[in-house]
Amino acid sequence: MKKELKAQIIENIAAQLDETPSFYVTDIEGLNAEATSKLRRACFEKQIKLLVVKNTLFYKVLEQKGIENFEQFADVMKGSSAIMFTTVANAPAKLIKEFSGENNGKPALKGAFVQDCAYIGADQLETLVGIKSREELIGDIIGMLQAPAQNVISALQSQGGGKIAGIVKTLSEKE
């Protein structure tokens, strides 16, 4: 491969990392054409970008971008590797879990870099599935913020609430 082509590939992967900072390194070796096509379609539907890249080129990108703990990926960047880029932290993990059950354990997780943390090894898949996405976290926070207000409103609307509302109304009229 020519030096110019390598530089262009490194530049493209670096741009992809800027756009989608979370990535999963997977092993898709052994998948037939039909299964690979299904995997690519599933990735497209879940807005996951799947790239098959040379391990050395991807490792150089990690080094250039200053990804924290990128050295940990040296051990997993062996053999055939496909990289899943995503903006939703747990989407690829859920896809890998679902898809590998149907296809003899492939794709297999080699490692991931999600929310500024490195996860190395297939045993980390369950941990990654459990990570909440940004939208799920926002929903949880909104739910926690709404709970106290809902408690006050329900107390005011309950049977004794008429008395409390009357007291509040009387106090507000005196001012």
N, C-alpha and C positions, 0 to 999 in steps of 0.2 A: 504494500500500500504506500502510495506516495506521501511525502511529508505534508504537502498542501492539503491533501484529502483528510489526513489525520487531524490537522489543525482545524479544518472546517467541521469535522465531526465533533471534536472537543468543544468547539465554540457553540455548536447546536445543542449539545447536551448541557453545557453550562447555562445557556439561555433557558432551557427547559427547567433546570434546577432553580433558576431565579423565579420562574413563573409558578412552579409547584415544588415547594421545598421538601415535602415528604416523599419518600420513595421506598420501595420494597425490592429486594434482590431475590429473584426466584429461579428455580431450576425447572425448565420446561422440556428438558431432554427426554426423548422417548414418547412424546405426544405425537400421534399421527396427524395428518393434514386436517382431517375433519375436526378433531378435538382442538387443534390449534386455532382453527377458524372460529369454532364456538367460543373459545377463550377470548379471542380478539373482539368478537361481537359483544360478549358480556362486558369486557373492559370498556368498549365504546359506549354501551348503554349506561354504565355507571360513572362515566366521565373519568376514566382511568386511561392514561396513555401508556401503552405497552411497547417497549423498544428492546430489540435484541442487539446488544453492543459487545464489543471486545472488552474483556475484563480490564486489560491494561489501560485502555482509553478511558473507561469509566473511573478507574482508580486515579488516573491523572487529573480528571475533572474534580474529584473529591478533594484531592490535594490542593489544587489551584483555588478552589472555592473556600478553602479553610474550614471544611466541615469538621466539627469537633469530633474527636475519636475516630477519624476516618481510618486510622491504622487497624482498627478492629475488623474492617472489611477486607483486609488483605487475605485472611484465611478463607473467607466465603467466596472471594472472587476467583474461583477455580472452576474449570469445566464450563459447560454451557450456561450462560446467565441471561435472564431477561429482566429488565428493569420496569417496574410499574410506578409511574409518577402520578401523584394524586393531591387534591386539595382537601379531601375528606379523609381524615386520619385513619379510620378503621375500614373504609370501603374495600381496599384490596385484601385485607385480612379476612373479611367475611367472604369475599369472592374466592380466595384461595381455599378456605375451609369447605365451602360449598362445592367447588369445582373438583377439588382433589378427591373427595369422596366418590365421585363418579368416574374418575380416571386413574385408578391405581396409585393414588398419592401424588399425582402431578397436577398442577405445579406445586413444588415444594418450596417452602420458605427457607431462604438461606440467611437473610438478615433484613433489617429495615431501619430507616432513620425517620422517626416520627416525633413531632413536637420537640425538636432539639435533643432527642435521646436516641441512642443506638440500641437496637435489639438484635442480638446475634443468635442464630440457631432456630431450628424448626420448633423447638419446645416453647418458643416465645409467641407462637401463633395465638393461643388462647388469651394471652395478655393483650395482644394487639386487637383482637376482636372486641375485648372489653373496653377499649379506649373510647371515650365519648367524643363525638364530633362537635364542632363549634356550635352547630345549631342545637344539638342535644343539651349542651352545657347552658346555652342561653335560655332554653326552655326550662331547665331545672332552676336557674336563678330567678326567672320570672315567676315560676310557681312558688318559690320560697318567699318572694316579695309579696305576692298576692295573698298568701295564707293569713297573715295577721289582719289585713284589711277585711278579709272574708269573715274572720272570727268576730270582729267588732260589728260588722253589718248584721250577721246572723244573731248576735246577742241583742242588738237593737230591735230586730224584727220579731224576736221570740215573745212569749207571753209577758215576761217581765220587762220587755223592751219598751212597752207603752209607758211605763212609769219612768224609765230612764229618758226616753224621748221627751216626756212631759217636763222632767226636771231640767233637761238641756234647753228646752224651749223657754221655760220660765226664767232661767238664768240669762239667756240671751235677750229677753224682752226687758229685763231690769236695767241693762246697760243702755 
